[in-house]
Amino acid sequence: MKKSRRFIVARHGETDFNRERRVQGTSNESALTSKGVSQAAALGAYMSKRTTITRTFCSPLRRCRQTYAQISKVCADNDNALPEPTILDNLKEIELKEWQGRLRNDIMIEEKTNWNIFRANPC
């Protein structure tokens, strides 16, 4: 009988750009807010009490690495240390070029047609 595998997929915690409703894409400018750090810590507490993690993967983006670091710290504090993550470029968000860092509302007003096309088919 094959051993089953369980996957846990987590998104990064809240960032400055999320809070300000700015487009992030692959921008590395945005950092976790205090709420984002708390969100990551809560996930770390949940994970450390419920399962042993044998492999981890993380996007190279700063917000993702900050989230992973907080989760990892809480898990280690609860004697359930995580392995070092494998950093995968394929886990990055999509490149949004000149929209990155801009307010969503500005894009929706100034580039309505392009925004609607993007929202209908983001990839």
Buried (B, 14 or more C-beta within 10 A) or exposed (E): EEEEEEEEEBEBBBBBBBEEEBBBBBBBEBEBBEEBBBBBBBBBBBBBEEEEBEEBBBBBBBBBBBBBBBBBBBBEEEEBBBEEBEBEEEBBBEEBEEBBBBBBEBBEEEBEEEBEEBEEEEE
